[in-house]
Amino acid sequence: MDKILASTERNQGQKDLFHEIDEGFTIQEAIKEAKRCLRCKVPQCTKGCPISHDIPDWIHEISKGNFGNAMKIINDKSNLPAVCGRVCPHEKQCEGHCVLAKKGEGIRIGRLERFIADFDGDMRLIKENLQPKTRGHIAVIGSGPAGLTIAGDLARMGFNVEVFEMEQEPGGVLMFGIPEYRLPKDVVRREIRKIQELGVVFHCNMTIGPDLNIDQLFDKGFDAIFMGTGTVKPRKLDIPGRNLKGVRQAIYFLRKVSLYNEGSILREDVPVHEGDRVFVIGCGNTAMDAARTAVRMGAKDVQIVFYKTMEEMSALRSEYEEAVAEGVGFNWESNIVEILDYNGVLSGVVIEHNGEKRIEKADKVLMAIGSVPASRIVSTTKGIDVNEKGYVLTRDNPYGMTTRKGVFAGGDVVNRPSTVVLAMRDAKLVAEGMARYVDAVKLLQAIDAATVNTDNTTDNTDGASS
């Protein structure tokens, strides 16, 4: 432990590079920005929001300085406003649909959401009333965006909710997959505390499958179970050299950096070292996060290699522009077709562009080409069907239920969302489906119990008559 603390102190200057880039609005700036909202009769911003935030309503409350009212309106739709205000693709969603955006003067909705969520977190404006937990008992597996949304929504509906997380603390991809400079860990912890205050119980260091399976959860009295385990098994490119030691998954790299910044591991345990030349395969937001994080960890040169054009990348344009500003290079319409080694050590990559190949020196290769679900739950549970790629199959009625009665799934594990807010949207629908299912089961149980009691009464009466 002393060695870890010493390493942490030595590298404090480097980790300061992970300080959050955007400082957010001041009170005066937030009110001024909110006053610009036109309060359209048919708000396009709400249509652009995957969870249908009542955006003009809470912005209007901010414009009047009624921050508590604004937060209450937001809480009706979102369990993670401080997260969404930072990492949602606003330019493609609410802000992109704002009527003022056509003139380049769109309302900064994301920054306003972040402002009010942070203000509420600091000042404790809103403390929600706990609902009586009388409707049922729910188990949630995984505490990423989908799991946290399910937990918060069902707790507000009057369900007892327990969350099972395999990591040492909850948060999932929010905690271990998004860099600190975009989403500070203390912000995630603050959002999780708000969900805990709704009565939700978290169990960490608990892996469902090996430690406790689905059948055992039902035996413990849970009425329904939600699988929100995401996609943790990385895809791999079928290219020579892919198994060399210096080839890592981008999400693995990001997790290691997160653990290092928390003081949990040593600097040498992070798979990118100072002075490395790093190539990142892929051009989504994870690729951008990995590239920009590699820069912060002291890499000498960082290059993203993408087989399509800039217009076809899935990353946000703002993320791309910030990566360029930080010195990340881009190789468009290019592929790494081979990873080279010298005496078993990664030494270079072969890049193909327009039919021509070139060799570039490389120390590390990070793959950001997506992932698929792990099978630890499905393999230990009967009755949960998956497709040929391993994604869990679900039905539309009740929404999100798998082929195993009472077991629901949502988020990346069913291959629907691709961003935090889309995972939240899917989870909100699943929460409604779970509530309907549990209510229906309990109603049928009550009817059956009443029928049995009636039959027993009839039998007793008949016996008395005879």
N, C-alpha and C positions, 0 to 999 in steps of 0.2 A: 504493500500500500504506500509506503514511504517513497518508493521508486516512482509510482504513478503520480504522487503529489509533486515530486520534484520535476518530473517531465511536464506536468501541467503548468508549473510556474515558468519553466524555461520557454515554453511555447505560447505564453499568454499573448505576446504581441501578434503572433500568427493567427491565433484564434479570434483576436479582435477584428480580423477581416470578415468574420461571420456576423458582425453586428448588423442588425436589420437596416437595410438600405433606405427604405421609405419611412420617414419619421411620422407621417400622418398629419392630419389637420389639427390646428389649434381650435379652441372654442370659437374664436372670432371667424376664422377661416371656414369652419364647418357651417356656421349660421349664414354667412355670406353666400356660400355655395348652395345651401339649401334654398335660399330665397330666389335663386335663379330658376327653380323648377316651375314649369308652366301648369302643373296639375291637370294634364290633358283629360278630357272626358273619356277617351278610350286610350288608356296609358299603354303605349307600346313597350315600355320598359318592363312592365309586369308580364306581358306576353313573352318577352325574351328571357324571363327568369324561369329556369326549370322547376322551381318549387313555388312559382306564382306569388312571390313576395308582394305585399301591398305597398309597393315602393313609394308612390306619391303621398300616401297617408303618413308614413313615418318620416319622410323627408319634410312634409309640412309641419309636423310636430317639432322637428329639429329647428326649422326656420323660426319658430315661435319660442325656442328655448325650452320646450317641454320634453326634456330628454328622457324622463321616466316613461311618459306616454309613448314616445318613439320606441323605446326598448320593449315595452309591453306588446306593441304591434309586431315587432320583429320576432319576439319569442313565440308568437302564435304559429309561426311558420318554420322557424329555424332553431336548431339546437347548437349551431356552431357559427354564429355571425362574425366573431372575431377572426375565425379561420377563413370563412368565405370572403370576408372583406379584403383578405390578403391574397388568396391563391386562386379564386375563381377567375375564369376567362371572361372578365367583364366586357372586354372589347368585342367579344363574339356574342354576348348575351344581353344583359340589361342595358349597358351603356351603348352597345352597338345598335340597339333598337330605339334609343332616345331620339325624338324628332329633332332635337338641336344638334345631334351628331352629324347631320347632313351638312351643317355649316362649320363643322369642326369645333362646336361649342357644347358638346354633350355634357350632361351633368355627371360629376365624378361620383357615381353611385357607390362603387366599391369602397372608396376612401371614406364616404359618409357612413357606410355600414360599419367599417372598421372603427371610425371615430366613436360612434355611439356605443359599440360593444366594448371598446377599451374604457370609455368614460364610465360605463355601468360597472365594469370590472373593478375599476379603481375606487369608485364612490359607493358601490353597492346600492344602486338606486332601487333595484327590483329584487325582492325576495318572494318567489312564487309560493303560494299556499300548497302544502302537501295534500294530495288526493288520498282518500281512504283506499287502501290496497285490498279491494274486495272482489275484483273481477277475475283474478287468476294469477298463476305463477309462470313466469317466462324465463327461459334460459337463452342468453345471447352468446354465441361463440365468435369471438373476435371483437376488437374495440377500435376498428378503423372508422371512417366516416359513416358507413352503413350501419355498423353495430351501435355506434353512439346515437345515431338518429333513431333507430329502433328503440333503444333503451329509453331515451328521453321522451319520445312520443307515447310509448306504452305506459311509462310511469305517470305521465300526465293524464292518461285515460283511466288510471286506477288499478294498474297491474303491479304486482311484485316482480321486479326484474333483477336478475343476477347475470353479470357479464363475466365470461371466462376468457382470459388473455394469456397467451403463451410467453410473452415478453415479461420483463421485470416491472414494467409499468404500462398502463393503458395508453392508447393513442394510435397504435398501428402505423400505417404509412404516414400519418400526420406527425408522429413522434420520430420515426426512424427513416423515413423516405423523402422528406422535404427539407432542404437545407435551412439552417438557422437564419441565414440572411433574408430568406423569404418568409419563414414562419417560425418565430422564436418558440422554443419548447415551453417557456413559461406561459405563453398565450394558450397553447394546447392544454396544459395542466389546469389553467384557470377555467377553460370551457368544460373540462371533465369534472372539476369540482362543482360546477353549477348543476351538472347532471347527477352527481352524487347527492347533492342537496335535495333532489327530487325523490330520494329514497333508493336509488339504484346502488346495488352492491357489486363491487369489482373483486374478482379473484385472479391474481396475477401468478405467473410461473406455473400455469395450468394448461397443459396441451390436451385438448379433447381428441380422443382416439387412443393414444398410448396411456395417458393418465386416467382418463374417465371417458367412457364411450356414450353414445346416444341412448342406448337402452338403460344404462345406469342413471343417466339424467332423468329419464321418465320414471324410473323406480324411486327417485328422490322426490317425486311429486310434481314435477314441472308439467304444465298443461300443454305447452308448445315450446318448440326450440327453433331458434334462428341461426342459420349458418352464414356468417359474414366474414369468412376467412380469407377472402381475396385470392390473388394469384401469386403464390410464393415460389413456385417451381419455374426456374428460368427457361426460356427458349434458347436453343443453341444453333448457331450457324454451322452448316456442314462444310467447313473449309479446313484445309490442312493447317495444323498448328493450333487448333482451337482449344486443345487440352494443355497447352503450355502453362507453366506456373504464373506467368505475368498476365494471363487473360482472365479477367474477372467480369462478373455481372455488375452493371452500373448501380443497381439497387443495393447490392452487397457492399460496394464501395461507399455509398451514401450512408448506409447503416453504420459502418465502421467509423466514419468521420463523426457521426452523431455521438457514438459511444466515446470516442476520443475527446470530443468537446465537453462531454459530461464528466470527464475524468475517470471513466470506467476501464479504459485500455491505454496502452502505451502508444507513443507516436509511431514506433516501428511496426506496430500491428495494423496500421492503415496501409492498404495496398498501393498507394501512390506516394512516392518519396520525392523530396526536394531535388530539383534538377531533372526529373524524368521528362521524357518526351512521350506524350499520351495521345492515343487515338481512340475516339469514341464512335461506335457504330450505331447509327440511328439519329433521328432528328425530331423526337417528341420532347415534351417538357422534361422527362426524366433524363434524356440525353443532355439537354441544356443544363439541368441541375448538376449532372455529373461533370460536365466540362468546366463550368464556372467554379465548382467546388475543387476540382483538380488545380485550377489556377490558384485558388486560395491556399491550397496545401503546398504550394511552392513548385509546381510543375514548370519546367522551362518553356515548353511548347505544348499546346493542346489543340488538336485538330478533330473536327467532326466530319465523318464520312457518311454521305447519304446518297442513296441510289436514284433519288428523284430530284426535282428542281426545288428552289426555295419556295415557290408558290405552292408546292405540294406538301410541305412539311406540316406536321400536326402541332408543332410548338407554336406558342403565341408569338406574334411579330415583335411584341415588346420584349419578350425573353430573348429572342434572336438579337435584337438591337443592343440589349445590355451585354450579351455575350460577346458581340463584336467589339463593343467599347472596352471590354475587359481583356481583349487580345486573343479570343478564341478564333481559330481559322476554320473555314468551311470548304469542303470538297464536294461540290454538287455533281449529280449524275455520275457518281463514282462508287466503286465497290472494293472492299478489301477481299481479295481472292485467295490470299495465302498469308499465314503468319510465320515468320522465319525465326530460326534459332541458331545460336552458336554454342556448341557444346551443351545443348540442353537448356540454354538460357535465351529467353525472347530477345531478339536483336533487331527485328525490322518487320515491315509489312509490305506486301505487294498490292498496289492500288491500280485498278483498271478504270480508265476513263476514255470513252469514245473508241473502244477497241485497242487502245494502247496501254501498256503496263509500265509502271515505274516502281522502284524500290525506295522506301523511306525508312530511315533509322527509327526505331521505336523501343521504348522500355516497357510500356504497359498498353494493353488494349482493353477498353471497357465496352461491354455489349449492352445496349439499351434498345433491345428489339422485342420487348414484351415478355410475358410469362404466362403460365397456365396453372390451374389449381393443383395443389398437392392432393394425394389420395388418402391421407391418414384417417379422415373421418369416414369417407365412403367405404374404404376397405375394411373398416371395423364395424360397419352398420349394414344390416340387411334392408333392402327395399328402396335405396336411394339410387335412382338411375342417372347416368351421365351420358353425354354424347361421345362421339368418337375422339374428340379432343380433350375429354375429361371435364367439361363444364356441366354443372348440375342442371338437370331438366326440371322445370317448374310449370305450374298451370296458371291460368288467368283467374280461376274462380275456385276457392279463394285465392286471391292474387299472391303468388310467391310460394305456394305450397309445393313441395317436391312429391315424388311418387310414394314417399313414406308419409302416412297420415300423421299430422301434427308437427312435421319437420318442414320448416320454411327456409328459403335461401334468397339472397339478393346481393347486389353489388357485382364486383368483378368475378366472383365465383360462378355466376350464371352468364358471364360474358355480355353484360348490358352496359354499365357505365364506363366512362373513360376519364372522368374528372371527379373531384370531391363533390361538387354540387349535383352531378348526375347520379352519383352513388346515393346521395341524400334523397333525391327525388324518388329513386327506385325503392329505397328503404321506407319512405313514408307510405307508399302504396302497399308494401308488404306489411307494415304495422297495422294498417286498416284491415288487411286480409286476416292477419293473426287474431285481431280483436274479434272480428266476425266469427272466425272459426271457434275460438274458445267460448264465446257467448253461446253459440249454437250447440256445442257439445254439452255445456253445463245446463242449457235448457232441456235438452233431450234426457240428460241424467235426472233432472228434477221431475220430468214427466214420468220417466220409468219408475222413480222412487214413489211418486204419488200413486201410480197404478198398482204397485206392489202393496202399498198401504191400504188401498181400496180393496184389493183382493183379500188381504188378510182380515180386514174388517168384515167383509162379506162372509168369509169362512167362519169367523167367530160367531157372527149372527146366526148363520145356518146351524152351527153346533148348538147354540143356545136354544133355538127353536125345537131342535130334536130332543 
